[in-house]
Amino acid sequence: MECFSLLRSDVPALIDHLGDFGEVIAPHGKGDVSYSFEVVRDSSDVVLDYNRTLLPLKKMFLPPVEKLIGFSLKNESYEQVDVAIAPRVFFGVHSYEMQSILRLDHSMLSGSAESNYFKRRQSSRFVGISFEPDEFHFSESVGVVIEEMEGFDLFLNEVDDDFQLYVLTDNGQEMLNGFDKINLTEPEIVEGRNFKKKIRYHYNRLPRVFQYAYHSDVWADVASRCVGCGACTLTCPTCFCFDVQDHVEVTAEDGMRQRSWDSCMLSTFAEVAGGENFREKTINRTRHRLFRKFKYITDEEGLPWCVGCGRCTAFCPAGISMPDIVNELIQEDEKAQYHRTVRV
């Protein structure tokens, strides 16, 4: 792994250089205080110092709304929409965002691979960047540090307002060929990046906490504040639930099959024929969401399926905090253990 120095003022030139390898997608300002991953038209528009984007990077691999097939009822025919494999460079990606893509890989490529996701994924390269944690980030608590470089081809670590550029893969080296605004240097350790929000236990202890938390009173408390809007799951970078519907034109001759994001926090998500609903109450949906992040998949893979981006808290209209819920469950579990010990 080589490390180079890069001036902040030369970053736009690097972005322009990366455009030779494919379409560059990077964070842009959206409104006054929000950010979004968008195709780069002008490298000077790219935002390097951002907290998080509104929607996660998964939107580029699993679009919020996607046409799968078109069909004709008149001709009794259909045609599958082909996803073109186009090289893309994702620039300015935070470590938790990259970790979310690696978790989506497991969800979408295990077993029978989802072909559209696979086509978009296989032609992609990633350039990471460090960030300053705000009041919502807690990725360190789920094992994702700021300088986690897994999955990246290149990584920009801010040092004294400029950057150290790490070359991590052969693709990364290829992407730098011909770019002369860097100089070989020694890596530096950056101090002072502290997370304000933390989960009290190491993440490998959380499955045991959740093992005894199914009937916790915490769920009712959280559900009483939840408005059921689904913002937490729809902005989550590792949620992948979707709905598939057929839409027929008013002529009743042509139509299309469309896939769109869905959310387990929406009241109709678990509704089946006959009007039965397996998670009709908010308390059941709330519990299911947290168990999906810290218990069910974690038991199989050994990692939380939450990457600590903080979107679910930052964008929740009720101010419900994921790490606060987990800490309440930990506190409740500690009290239960204490009482069991006293009785013994």
N, C-alpha and C positions, 0 to 999 in steps of 0.2 A: 504494500500500500504506500503510494507516494503522496506527499503533501506539498502544495504550492501556495504561495502568497498571492492574493488577488485584491486589488484596490476596489472599493465600493464603486468608484466612478467608472470602473471598467466592466462592471457586471452587464450593463446593456450591450456592450460589444460581445460578451460571451453569449448572451441570449441570441443575438443576431447570428453568431457563428453556429449555434446549435440548430438554427433553422435549416442548415444544409442537410441535416439528418432526418428531418421530418417536421410536421406541424408542431409548433411549440405551444403548450398550454400552461398558463401560470396564473397566480393570484392577481386580480384587478380590484380596484375600488368599486363598490356598488352602493350608491347613495353616499351619505355622510359618514357612516360608521361601520358599514358592512363590506364584505369581500366575497369574491366569487372566482372560481377557476374558469378562465375564458381563453379562447384562442388569441395569441399575441399578434396584433397588427402593428403595434409600435412598441419597441422594447422599453421605451421610457415610461410607458404606462404600467409596467409591472411593479407590484408592491412587494417589497422585501420584508418589511416589518409589519406583520399582520398577526392577529391573535388566532383567528379561525375563519374559514369560509362559511357562508350560510348553508350550502349543501356540500356534502363530502365529495371526495374525488370519485367515489363509486358511480356518480351520475354519468361519468365518461365511459364506464364499462357496462353498467346496468342502467340505462336511461329511465327517468321517471315515467315516461310514456313511450311505448315502442310498438310499431306496427310489425306483426310477425308474418302474416299472410294476407293476400287479397284473394277474394273469391267471387265467382259469378254464379248466382242461382239459376240464371237463364241458360247458361252453357254447361252448368254442372262441372265447373273447372276451378282450380285454385293455383296460385303461384306464391311460393315462399319468397319473402324479402331477403335478398342477399346482402350480407354485411361485408363491405370491402375491407381488406386488410391494408391499412395505411399506417406507415411509421409515424409515431407520435412521441414527443419528448415532453414529459411533465416536469416543469421547473418550479423550484421554490416550495417543495412538499415537506411538511413537518413529519417528524418520525412517527407520531401516532397515526398519521394519515397513511403512511406506507405500511405500517403494521396492520391497519384495517384492510388494505388491499390483500395482504398475505392471508388474512383470515377469510376474506371473501373467496380467495383462491380455493381454500379448503371446502367452503360451502358450495361453490359453483362448479368446481372441477372434479370433486370426489365422485366416484361411481360413474354415472352417465354424465359426462361433461356438458355444460350448457354451451352450445356451439357459438352463439353470438358473443357471449362473454369471452370465450376462449380466443376468438378471432381478434377482438379488440385488445385483449391482454397480451397476446404473444408478440405484437409488433410495437410494444411500448418500452420506453426507457425513462429512467427517473433520476432527477437531480434534487437532492434534499437540501434543507436549510435549517439552521438552528432557530430557536424562538425564545422569547421571554415569557414565562408563564404568567397568566393573569389570574384573577380570583376564581376562575372556573376550571382551569386545567388541573388534572390530577393523574396524568399518564404515568408518572413515576410510581404511583401506588399500585399500578397494574403491570409493572415490569417494563415500561417503555420510557427510557431516559431521553433527554433532549438530543443527545448525540448518538442515539441508536442508528446505525448505518445499514442494518440488514435490509436487503431489497433494493438499495440504491446503486446506481452506477457512478454517480458523483455526489459529493456532499460538501455544502458550504457551511463552515462554522465561523460565526462572527467573532472576531478578536479585535478589540480596540477600534470598533467602527468599520474595520475592513474585514476581509475574510481569509480563512485558510481553506483551500480547495483540496479535498481528498479524492484520489482516484481509486475506485474500489473494484472495478471489473474491467475486462478487456473491452467491453462496449464503451465504458467510460474513457479509457485511454484513446480509443478510436475517435470519440467525440471531441477530444482535446487536440488531436493532430492538426497542426497548422495554426493553432491559437497561440500567439506569442506574448500575451500580456500577463503571463504568470512566471513566477520564479520559485525554484525549489527551496523549501524551508523545512525547519523542524517543527513538528506538531507542538501546540501549546494546550495546556489545561486551562479551561475557563472557569473561574470561581464566581460565586454570587448569584447563580441562577437557582432560585429557591421556589419551590411550589408552595403556594399559600393554602391550597386545599389538599388534604391528605386522607387516605383511609388508614385507620389505626393499626390494622393487622397487615402482615405480609400477605400478598394475594394467594399464596399456596395454602393459607389457613382458612380461606373464605368458604370453600366447599363444605368443610365441617360445620361452620357456622350456619350455612344454609340448610344443612341436613336436619337441623333442629328448629328451623325458622318457619316452617310451612304454616303453622297455626299462630304465628306471632301477632301481637296486637298492633305492631307497627304498620301492617298492611292496611288496616282499617283507618288508621290516622292519615296515612298518605292518600288513600282513596277518597277520604272526605274533602281533601283539598284539590284533587285532580278534576279537571274540567272535561277530560276525554277527547281532547282535540287531536291527539296523535302526533304532536310536534316532536316529542322525544324520539319516537321510533322512525319517523319520516326523515329526520335529520341525522339519525344514527349512522355512522359509516360502516357498521358491520351487520345491520339488519338487511335482510334480503327478501322478505315476503312480498309477493306480488299477486295480483288478480288477473285473470285472463277473461276477456269478454268478446263476443262477436257483435259487431255493429252492422246493421243492414240499412242501406240507403232507402229513402222514401219511395223510390221506384220499385223496391222489393226485387231488384234484379242483381245488384252488386253489393259487396260489403267487405269488411275486413275483420281480422282477428287481432286484437290489441292487448298488449300487456302493460300494466301500470303498477306502480308501487302500492302496497297495502300496509296496514298497520294493525298489530295485535292489540293496540290500545283503543281501537275504534269499536264501538258497541256491536256492530254487525259482523265483525271479523270471524267469529266462531259460530255464526248462525248457519243452520243447515235446513234442509227441506222439512216442511211441517212447522216451521217457526221456532224449533228448538234452538237454544243457544247454550253452548257448553261453557262459555265465560261471559255470561250476561252481566254480572256485577263488576263494577270498577275494581273492587278489591281483588277479584280473581285475575283480572287482566294486569293489574299492577304487579302482583306476585309473579305471574308468569313471565313478565318482561325481565324482572331482576333475576329470576332463576335461569333464564336463557343466557344471561350475561355472566353469571358467577357459579352455576351449578351444572346444568345439563351437559353442555358441550365441554365445559371445563373438566368434568369427570373423565371424558374421553381423551381430550387433547392436552390436559395439564396446564392450560393457559386460560385466563379470563377472556371472554368474548366482548369485553368492554376495553377500549384502548385509552380511556381517560381524556378524550378531546374536550369534554365539557359542554358539548352542544345541547344535550338534553336538559341541562340546568340553565344554560345561558338563554335558551329560546323557549323555556317553559313559562307560559303566562301566569302560572300559579306559584312560580318560584320554587318548585320541588327540586331537591338536590339529590342526585344519585349517590355521591359519597356520604352525604348526611344520612340517607336511608341505611346504607351499609353500616355506618358507625353506630346507628341506633340498634341495629340487629346485633352487632358485636357487644354493645353494652348490655342488652337484654340477655344475651348468651352468657356473659360473665356473671351476671346476677344469678342466673339459673344454676351455673356451676358452683357458685358460692353456697347457695342453699342446699344443693345436693351434698356438698362436702360437710356442711354443718350437721345435716341429718345423719350422715355416716358417723 
